């Protein structure tokens, strides 16, 4: 009998430690990590680039750095409004903005708009369908597409920074001792 209690106690301890390590909502936890990383990279990029470099573009046929940061803010509102199932609250076209301070502020506000939904999400909520007809898909699908798009935007602005002699934030974090 003593052996049975010992095994039961051991099983409870193991089960408790395993459940403490695994998040209750692994999908939302994984997507949140992805979002937090790219949101930080974009924010820090916008902050690091000097104001006089916001008009820089490495080729005449591409957006300026300001346009890319504005594009990031616009798409945050676009995707996250869809995820939330509400109309896009953003009425500005930040891709036309050229002022660094205004763009940093817009990007931070758009990050916060998305983060509010992502931080409160659960796996169940993320699996609910948004949209109608052929556009209908789980919120998680929209969020995953948004994270991928935001990473593409970050990947686009990294050369702008490197050509300007600025180490991108994701690289700078890995180089710290």
C-alpha positions in Angstrom: 0.0 0.0 0.0 2.9 2.4 0.9 4.4 1.7 -2.6 1.1 2.6 -4.3 0.9 6.0 -2.5 4.5 6.7 -3.4 3.8 6.0 -7.1 0.6 8.1 -7.0 2.5 11.0 -5.4 5.3 10.7 -8.0 2.7 10.6 -10.8 1.1 13.8 -9.4 4.5 15.6 -9.2 5.4 14.6 -12.7 2.0 15.6 -14.1 2.1 19.0 -12.3 5.6 19.8 -13.5 4.8 18.8 -17.1 1.6 20.9 -17.1 3.4 23.8 -15.6 5.9 23.8 -18.5 3.4 23.5 -21.4 1.2 26.5 -22.1 -2.5 26.0 -21.8 -3.0 27.5 -25.2 0.1 26.5 -27.3 -1.2 28.0 -30.6 -1.8 31.4 -29.1 1.5 31.3 -27.2 3.5 30.5 -30.3 1.7 33.1 -32.4 2.2 35.7 -29.6 6.0 34.9 -29.6 6.1 35.4 -33.4 4.2 38.7 -33.2 6.2 40.1 -30.3 9.5 39.5 -32.1 8.5 41.2 -35.4 6.7 44.0 -33.6 9.8 44.7 -31.6 12.1 44.6 -34.7 9.9 47.0 -36.6 9.5 49.4 -33.7 13.3 49.4 -33.0 14.1 49.9 -36.7 11.8 52.9 -36.9 13.4 54.4 -33.8 17.0 53.7 -34.8 16.9 55.1 -38.3 17.8 58.8 -38.2 15.1 61.2 -39.4 17.2 62.4 -42.3 17.3 58.8 -43.6 13.5 58.4 -43.7 13.5 59.7 -47.3 16.1 57.1 -48.3 15.4 54.5 -50.9 18.1 52.1 -52.3 16.5 52.2 -55.8 14.2 54.6 -57.5 11.5 52.0 -58.0 11.0 51.1 -54.3 9.4 52.9 -51.3 11.3 55.1 -49.0 12.2 53.9 -45.6 9.3 56.1 -44.3 7.0 54.4 -46.8 8.0 51.0 -45.5 7.4 52.0 -41.9 4.1 53.5 -42.9 3.2 50.3 -44.7 3.9 48.3 -41.5 1.6 50.5 -39.5 -1.2 50.3 -42.2 -1.0 46.5 -42.4 -1.0 46.1 -38.6 -4.4 47.9 -38.5 -5.7 46.0 -41.6 -4.9 42.5 -40.4 -5.7 43.0 -36.8 -9.1 44.6 -37.5 -9.9 41.5 -39.5 -8.6 39.3 -36.6 -10.8 41.2 -34.2 -13.8 41.1 -36.6 -14.2 44.9 -36.6 -13.9 47.7 -39.0 -10.4 49.1 -39.5 -10.1 52.0 -37.1 -7.2 53.5 -39.0 -8.3 56.3 -41.4 -4.8 57.5 -42.4 -2.5 56.3 -45.1 0.8 56.1 -43.2 2.7 55.2 -46.4 2.3 58.9 -47.4 3.7 60.2 -44.1 7.3 61.3 -44.1 7.9 62.6 -40.6 9.9 60.2 -38.4 8.2 61.1 -35.1 4.7 60.7 -36.6 5.7 57.3 -38.1 7.2 56.0 -34.9 4.1 57.0 -33.0 1.8 55.4 -35.7 3.8 52.2 -35.7 3.8 51.9 -31.9 0.0 52.6 -31.8 -0.6 50.0 -34.5 1.6 47.5 -32.5 -0.5 48.2 -29.4 -3.7 47.7 -31.4 -2.6 44.3 -32.5 -1.0 43.3 -29.2 -4.3 44.0 -27.3 -6.0 41.2 -29.3 -3.1 38.8 -29.5 -2.3 39.0 -25.8 -5.9 38.3 -24.9 -6.2 35.4 -27.4 -6.9 31.8 -26.6 -6.6 28.8 -28.9 -10.3 28.5 -29.0 -10.8 32.2 -30.1 -8.0 31.9 -32.7 -9.8 28.9 -34.3 -13.0 30.9 -34.8 -13.7 31.8 -38.4 -13.7 35.4 -39.5 -14.8 36.7 -43.0 -17.4 35.4 -45.3 -17.5 33.0 -48.2 -14.1 32.3 -49.8 -12.5 34.9 -47.5 -13.5 33.0 -44.4 -10.7 31.5 -42.4 -9.6 31.0 -38.8 -8.3 34.0 -36.9 -5.0 32.0 -36.5 -4.6 31.9 -40.2 -5.0 35.6 -40.6 -2.6 36.2 -37.7 0.0 33.8 -39.1 -0.3 35.6 -42.5 0.1 39.0 -40.7 3.2 37.8 -38.9 4.7 36.5 -42.1 3.9 39.8 -43.9 5.4 41.8 -41.1 8.6 39.7 -41.2 8.7 40.4 -44.9 8.4 44.1 -44.2 11.2 43.9 -41.7 13.3 41.9 -44.2 12.7 44.7 -46.7 13.9 47.5 -44.4 17.0 45.6 -43.2 19.0 46.5 -46.4 17.9 50.2 -46.0 19.5 50.2 -42.6 22.7 48.3 -43.6 23.3 50.6 -46.6 22.8 53.5 -44.2 25.5 52.0 -41.8 23.0 51.0 -39.2 23.0 47.5 -37.6 19.4 46.1 -37.6 17.8 45.5 -34.2 17.6 41.7 -34.5 21.4 41.6 -35.3 22.3 44.1 -32.6 20.5 42.0 -30.0 22.5 38.9 -31.0 25.8 40.8 -30.9 25.4 42.0 -27.3 27.7 40.2 -24.9 
